[in-house]
């Protein structure tokens, strides 16, 4: 291969990637998500999505925990149902959704390992959007709507929009783990 051919080959892949990213960014297919200037860390989100692509290309399973860890920067390991307890003393925790926080679902009979999702938008006092993996088996869902259905408006019980306009059963929530470490 000539020097000019090698130079073109080296530039070809990055150029193709840039074109594909630009096309994807302009696409109207994905969810309509408006991020505030203080919103989700888009670099972390992109890195988490790249990791998912790598796993899927190898035929490996995508799980909520590594996705949430990569997308949020919260460095907790173990099944999702352990995150709330493991965060105590390491990260601030609370009942208020904040963009970038991890929503920790409590374990249930149908979801014994719990679930974690990253808050990508606070729509209203009782609705947020999350990015998470494996709610639908081996897939990532971006900007999925979740509504607070708790009697005290404290985000202890939610319903998740699995299909547009259709909210499923009620799930118990342990709370939100905030990405900044405690002092």
Secondary structure, 3 states (H helix, E strand, C coil): CCHHHHHHHHHHHHHHHHHHHHHHHHCCCCCCCCCCCCCCCHHHHHHHHHHHHHHHHCCCCCCHHHHHHHHHCCCCCCCHHHHHHHHCCCEEEECCCCCCCEEEECCCCCCCCCEEEEEEEEEECCEEEEEEECCCCCCEEEEEEEEECCCCCCCCEEEEEEECCEEEEEEEEEEEEEEEECC
